[in-house]
Amino acid sequence: MPNDALRTYFDFIMSYAPYFYYLPDSGTVDPEWGRGPTPAAFAIEFLYEAYDAKEFETEKTSIYNKIVVLADYLLLIQCNDNLKLAYGGFKSKDDSTYYYSIDAMRAIPALLKAYDLTGAVAYYDAAKLAGGTFLYNMQHKPSELGIHDKYYGGFAQAVTIADLWVPDMWIIDLYSLKALKSLYTRTGEAKYQTMTSDALGFHRSGFENIYLKYSPPPNGDGAWHRTGLPENLIYDDDFAYALNALYGYEGWSKSVKEVYDFISAIGACSEYPAYNSAVCWAGYVDVVNRRPACEYYDSVTSGILYEIRNTLDALAIEQSVKTILQSSDAFMFWGVKFPDYSPVERKKSIVTVSWLAHLLLNYNPVASAFARILQTYGELVTIHTRREVDGTVSYSSNATVLAVVNPAQANEILIEPGYASNDYVRIYLLSAIAHRDRMTWRNTEYEIGPVEEVRFRDQLMYHTALCRRLIK
């Protein structure tokens, strides 16, 4: 099954990158968005991995040729006018006049991988131009030209081909760490280390306090901001990209741990009872009231967070991959609704599919001691997720999962009227569950009590809960 989904994702990327979206209802690419550097870059990054993967060993020639097509496209949309402030940047899509910092940050690692594979010096030169000139200017020129009141170390969000600035500096630009590190590794130029140090020095406080952007004077208010009214909300993918890059740069640091744990711990609420952050994160998250702030998952975050979860949150990986494989076509859409994975828009996303293909290509089932216990002693149970909408409670059936089910110990039961001690069991499982969900085991239905997480060295090992038989 993983290979089937991975093959479908691979074929989709080969067919439609560097377009942003494919519209399955019309059988065409999305004309509104067209092509852009982000889908091109992430497609290259996946295909570069696929080139040496055993799953695609018969596809090497076609993969090589596709990477060349995508890298050549990036060269085509790079600004080569050295009189423009956008010099070295990439237009955000074919018909755009905007050149975003984040697009260069995504394109640089992809171009360097294309260079590693093909030896084409033009890709190497384009990456250096994007980093050493465009990103350097986006970091330094705003203060030199009076767009910012001083030098901060962050990157202006964008500049137009007409030299007009979008001066706010965004948390997502921590993704620059990947680009700058890859350039320093190849060139040894101290310039890239200095740019990295300045970017980290500026962004870290905003990141740790879960802000999205900083608005610098003279036109801004000199403060960090979120979004929404009031400003309680963040975009989940901005923080997923920032976490991905910061984890790659400094590992499981205090900054990475605290932000990842904070957002991951935001779970279901009365308005969105089907939300499960282990699957992936909600498109908007209310970080003040600690709740999802929309009705859908941002599918791409399952892939972006893979490196962190693979090492430090294996249960989330298991839940995420299991869900994606059960609904692999649904997760090709950029956003899917919590209860049934129906798409928010009928648009399949190259960016999303590229990241999920990366996840499936690298995924290995959990190999912990508890996973081995499950395989030996586990029984099949069905978890029914509780949902409450406008005071009406319903339950949706999840896939059957493995769990160890034991009789409850006498010292952990507070027997309620009408129940006996054998009406209580304790379950242990990898899959995410929630208090007041229901479980069917051996044709008997139980209500799940408060859920405990068992951790070892900061890694979640399994979930456990006391369950009470339902008397009908």
C-alpha positions in Angstrom: 0.0 0.0 0.0 2.7 2.6 0.8 4.4 1.8 -2.6 1.0 2.3 -4.4 0.5 5.7 -2.9 4.1 6.7 -3.4 3.9 5.7 -7.0 0.7 7.7 -7.5 2.4 10.7 -5.9 5.5 10.3 -8.1 3.5 10.1 -11.3 1.6 13.2 -10.3 4.8 15.2 -9.7 6.3 14.0 -13.0 3.2 15.0 -14.8 2.4 18.4 -13.3 5.4 20.1 -11.7 6.2 23.0 -11.7 2.5 24.0 -11.7 1.0 24.8 -8.4 -2.3 23.0 -8.7 -4.1 20.4 -10.8 -7.9 20.6 -11.0 -9.3 17.0 -11.2 -12.8 18.1 -12.1 -11.7 19.7 -15.3 -8.5 17.6 -15.9 -6.4 20.7 -16.3 -3.8 22.6 -14.3 -5.0 25.7 -12.4 -4.7 28.7 -14.8 -5.0 31.2 -12.0 -1.8 30.1 -10.2 0.1 28.6 -13.1 3.7 27.7 -12.5 6.1 28.9 -9.8 9.4 28.4 -8.0 8.0 26.7 -4.9 6.4 23.7 -6.7 9.5 23.5 -8.9 11.9 23.5 -6.0 10.1 21.0 -3.8 9.5 18.7 -6.8 13.3 18.7 -7.4 14.1 17.9 -3.8 11.8 14.9 -3.8 12.9 13.7 -7.3 16.6 14.0 -6.2 15.9 11.5 -3.4 13.8 9.3 -5.7 16.7 9.1 -8.2 18.7 6.8 -5.9 15.7 5.0 -4.4 15.1 1.3 -5.1 11.4 2.1 -5.7 12.3 4.1 -8.8 15.5 2.4 -10.0 13.9 1.9 -13.5 13.0 5.6 -13.7 16.5 7.2 -13.5 16.5 8.6 -16.9 13.0 10.2 -16.7 13.8 11.5 -13.2 17.0 13.1 -14.4 15.3 14.7 -17.4 12.5 16.1 -15.2 14.9 17.6 -12.7 16.7 19.3 -15.7 13.3 20.7 -16.9 12.5 22.0 -13.4 15.9 23.5 -12.8 15.9 25.2 -16.2 12.5 26.7 -15.3 14.0 28.2 -12.2 16.7 29.8 -14.3 14.0 31.1 -16.6 12.2 33.0 -13.9 15.2 34.3 -12.1 15.8 38.1 -12.4 19.0 38.7 -14.3 18.8 42.5 -14.4 21.5 43.7 -12.1 20.0 47.2 -12.0 17.0 45.8 -10.1 16.6 45.2 -6.4 15.1 41.8 -7.4 18.4 40.7 -9.1 18.9 37.1 -8.3 15.4 36.4 -7.0 12.6 34.4 -8.5 9.2 35.7 -9.6 6.6 34.1 -7.4 4.7 32.8 -10.4 4.8 33.2 -14.1 2.8 36.4 -14.3 3.9 38.0 -11.0 6.0 41.1 -10.5 6.9 40.1 -6.9 10.1 38.4 -5.8 9.8 36.8 -2.4 12.6 36.0 0.0 11.1 32.6 0.8 11.0 31.6 -2.9 14.8 32.1 -3.1 15.3 30.2 0.1 13.4 27.2 -1.3 15.0 27.4 -4.8 18.6 27.4 -3.6 18.8 23.9 -2.1 16.9 22.6 -5.1 19.3 24.2 -7.6 22.3 22.9 -5.7 20.9 19.3 -5.8 20.3 19.7 -9.5 23.9 20.8 -9.9 25.1 17.8 -7.8 23.2 15.5 -10.1 23.9 17.0 -13.5 27.1 19.0 -13.0 25.5 21.9 -14.8 27.4 25.0 -13.5 24.5 27.3 -14.4 22.5 25.8 -11.5 25.3 26.4 -9.1 25.8 30.0 -10.3 22.0 30.7 -10.0 22.0 29.4 -6.4 24.9 31.6 -5.5 23.3 34.6 -7.1 20.0 34.0 -5.3 21.8 33.7 -1.9 24.9 35.9 -2.1 23.1 38.7 -3.9 19.3 38.6 -3.7 19.0 37.3 -0.1 21.9 39.4 1.0 20.1 42.5 -0.4 16.8 41.5 1.1 18.5 41.4 4.5 20.7 44.6 4.1 19.2 46.9 1.5 16.0 47.9 3.5 18.0 49.6 6.2 20.4 51.1 3.7 17.6 52.6 1.7 15.5 53.7 4.7 12.7 51.1 4.2 13.6 49.9 7.7 14.7 52.2 10.5 17.7 50.1 11.2 19.4 46.8 10.3 17.6 43.9 11.9 19.0 40.8 10.4 15.7 39.5 9.1 14.7 39.5 5.4 12.2 41.8 3.9 9.2 39.7 2.7 9.4 40.8 -1.0 10.4 43.3 -3.6 8.8 44.0 -6.9 10.4 44.3 -10.3 9.7 48.1 -10.0 11.8 48.2 -6.8 8.9 48.5 -4.4 9.3 46.8 -1.0 7.1 44.6 1.1 9.1 45.3 4.3 7.6 43.0 7.0 9.9 40.2 8.1 8.3 36.8 8.6 9.1 33.8 10.8 8.9 31.5 7.8 12.2 33.0 6.6 14.0 30.9 9.2 13.9 28.5 6.2 16.8 30.6 5.0 19.0 28.4 7.3 18.8 25.5 4.9 19.8 27.7 1.9 22.6 29.5 3.6 24.0 26.4 5.2 24.1 24.6 1.8 25.9 27.6 0.2 28.4 27.9 3.0 29.1 24.1 2.8 30.0 24.5 -0.9 31.7 27.8 -0.9 33.2 28.2 2.5 32.4 31.9 2.3 32.0 33.5 5.8 29.4 35.8 4.4 26.8 33.0 4.6 27.6 32.3 8.2 27.2 36.0 9.1 23.8 36.1 7.3 22.7 33.0 9.2 23.8 34.4 12.6 22.1 37.7 11.9 18.8 36.0 10.8 18.8 33.7 13.9 19.6 36.6 16.2 16.6 38.5 14.9 14.0 35.8 14.4 14.5 33.7 17.5 12.5 35.7 20.0 9.5 36.1 17.6 9.7 32.4 16.9 9.8 31.3 20.5 6.8 33.6 21.3 4.8 32.2 18.4 4.6 35.3 16.3 4.3 35.4 12.5 5.9 38.6 11.4 7.6 41.8 12.5 6.5 45.2 11.1 9.5 47.6 11.2 9.4 51.4 11.3 9.2 53.8 9.7 6.0 52.5 8.1 5.4 49.7 10.6 4.8 49.9 14.4 8.0 48.1 15.5 6.1 45.1 16.9 5.6 41.4 16.3 2.2 40.3 15.1 0.0 37.3 14.5 -3.1 37.3 12.3 -6.8 37.4 12.9 -9.1 39.7 14.9 -7.9 39.7 17.6 -4.4 38.6 16.6 -4.5 35.2 18.1 -3.8 33.1 15.0 -0.8 31.6 13.2 -0.4 29.9 9.9 0.6 26.4 10.7 2.8 25.9 7.6 4.9 29.0 8.4 5.9 27.4 11.7 6.3 24.0 10.2 8.8 25.3 7.6 10.6 27.3 10.4 10.8 24.2 12.6 12.1 22.1 9.7 15.0 24.4 9.0 15.8 25.2 12.6 15.8 21.5 13.6 18.1 20.8 10.6 20.5 23.6 11.8 20.6 23.2 15.6 18.8 19.9 16.3 16.4 19.4 19.2 17.2 22.7 20.8 15.2 24.4 23.5 13.6 26.7 20.8 12.6 23.8 18.6 11.3 21.6 21.4 9.2 24.3 23.0 7.6 25.5 19.9 7.0 22.0 18.4 5.5 20.7 21.7 3.4 23.8 22.2 1.7 23.6 18.7 1.4 19.8 18.8 -0.3 19.9 22.2 -3.1 22.0 20.8 -5.9 19.4 20.3 -9.6 19.1 19.5 -12.1 21.5 20.9 -15.9 21.6 21.1 -16.2 23.3 17.7 -13.7 21.0 16.0 -13.8 17.7 18.0 -12.4 15.6 15.1 -9.1 17.5 15.0 -5.9 15.4 15.7 -2.6 17.3 15.6 -0.7 14.0 15.1 -2.2 13.7 11.6 -1.0 17.2 10.7 -1.7 20.7 11.8 -4.7 22.8 11.3 -4.4 25.5 8.6 -5.0 28.2 11.3 -4.2 27.7 15.0 -5.3 29.9 17.8 -2.2 29.9 20.0 -3.8 32.2 22.7 -6.9 30.1 23.3 -5.1 26.9 22.3 -7.5 25.5 19.7 -7.7 24.9 16.0 -9.1 28.0 14.3 -10.4 26.4 11.0 -12.1 23.2 9.9 -9.3 21.7 7.9 -5.8 20.1 8.0 -3.0 21.8 6.1 -2.0 18.5 4.4 1.6 19.5 3.7 2.6 19.8 7.3 2.7 16.0 7.6 5.7 16.0 5.3 7.4 19.2 6.5 7.5 17.9 10.1 8.8 14.4 9.1 12.4 14.9 10.2 11.4 16.0 13.7 8.7 13.4 14.2 10.8 10.5 12.8 13.3 11.0 15.6 11.3 12.4 18.4 7.6 11.8 17.9 7.2 8.4 16.3 3.6 8.0 17.3 2.7 11.1 15.3 4.4 9.6 12.3 2.5 6.4 12.7 -0.8 8.2 13.0 0.0 10.5 10.1 1.2 7.9 7.7 -1.7 5.5 8.6 -4.2 8.3 7.9 -2.6 9.4 4.6 -2.4 5.8 3.3 -6.1 5.3 4.1 -7.0 8.5 2.2 -4.0 9.0 -0.1 -6.0 10.6 -2.9 -7.7 13.0 -0.5 -4.4 14.2 0.9 -3.2 15.3 -2.5 -5.5 18.3 -2.0 -3.9 21.2 -0.1 -6.5 21.2 2.6 -8.8 18.5 3.9 -11.6 18.7 6.5 -11.1 17.1 9.9 -14.0 14.7 10.1 -14.0 13.1 6.6 -10.9 14.4 4.7 -13.1 16.1 2.1 -11.2 18.8 0.3 -11.6 22.5 1.1 -11.0 23.3 -2.5 -10.8 20.9 -5.5 -7.1 21.6 -6.1 -4.4 18.9 -5.9 -1.2 20.5 -4.9 2.3 19.8 -6.2 3.9 21.3 -3.1 1.8 19.1 -0.8 2.3 15.9 -2.8 6.1 16.6 -3.0 6.4 16.8 0.7 4.1 13.8 1.3 6.0 11.8 -1.2 9.2 12.6 0.7 7.5 11.3 3.9 6.4 8.0 2.3 9.8 7.5 0.6 11.6 7.8 3.9 9.0 6.3 6.3 9.9 3.2 8.3 7.4 1.7 10.8 8.0 2.3 14.4 10.6 -0.2 15.7 10.3 0.5 19.4 10.1 -2.2 22.0 6.4 -1.4 22.4 5.8 -1.7 18.7 7.2 -5.2 18.9 4.9 -6.0 21.9 1.9 -4.8 19.8 2.8 -7.1 17.0 3.1 -10.1 19.3 0.3 -9.5 21.8 -1.9 -6.8 20.3 -5.5 -7.3 19.4 -7.6 -5.5 16.8 -9.9 -2.7 18.3 -11.9 0.0 16.6 -11.7 3.5 17.9 -14.7 5.7 17.4 -13.8 9.4 17.5 -16.2 11.6 19.5 -17.6 14.7 17.8 -19.9 17.4 19.2 -21.5 20.0 17.0 -24.1 22.4 18.4 -24.6 20.1 21.4 -25.2 17.0 19.3 -22.7 14.2 19.9 -21.8 11.7 17.2 -19.0 9.1 16.7 -17.1 8.4 13.5 -15.4 5.0 13.0 -11.6 5.1 12.5 -9.7 2.3 11.0 -9.1 -0.8 13.2 -5.8 -0.6 15.1 -3.7 -2.8 17.2 -3.9 -2.4 21.0 -2.9 -4.4 24.1 -6.0 -4.8 26.2 -5.7 -5.9 29.9 -8.1 -6.3 32.7 -8.1 -3.2 34.9 -6.3 -3.4 38.2 -8.5 -3.1 41.3 -6.5 -0.2 42.7 -7.1 2.0 39.6 -10.9 1.5 39.4 -13.5 3.6 41.1 -16.5 1.4 40.4 -19.6 3.3 39.5 -23.2 2.2 40.4 -24.4 -0.5 38.0 -20.9 -1.7 37.0 -18.6 -4.5 38.1 -14.8 -4.7 38.1 -14.8 -6.7 34.9 -16.5 -3.9 33.1 -13.2 -2.0 33.1 -10.2 -2.6 30.9 -6.9 -0.8 30.3 -5.7 -0.3 26.7 -2.2 0.5 25.4 -1.7 1.6 21.8 0.3 3.7 19.4 -2.6 5.4 17.8 -3.9 8.8 19.1 -7.0 8.6 21.2 -9.0 11.1 23.3 -11.0 11.1 26.5 -14.6 10.1 25.8 -13.9 8.5 22.5 -15.3 5.0 22.2 -13.6 1.6 21.5 -15.1 -1.6 20.3 -13.2 -4.7 21.5 -14.4 -8.3 21.1 -17.9 -7.0 20.0 -18.2 -4.9 23.2 -18.2 -1.1 23.2 -16.3 0.9 25.8 -15.9 4.6 26.7 -12.3 5.8 26.9 -11.3 7.6 30.0 -8.6 10.2 30.5 -5.6 9.4 28.2 -2.1 9.2 29.5 1.0 9.6 27.4 4.1 7.5 28.3 7.4 9.1 27.4 11.0 8.1 27.5 13.8 10.7 26.9 11.2 13.1 25.6 9.9 10.7 23.0 6.2 9.6 23.2 6.2 5.8 23.4 2.5 4.9 23.7 -0.9 6.0 24.9 -2.9 4.3 27.6 -6.3 4.8 29.1 -8.8 3.1 31.4 -12.0 2.2 29.5 -15.5 1.4 30.9 -18.0 -0.8 29.2 -21.0 0.9 27.9 -24.3 -0.3 29.3 -27.1 0.2 26.9 
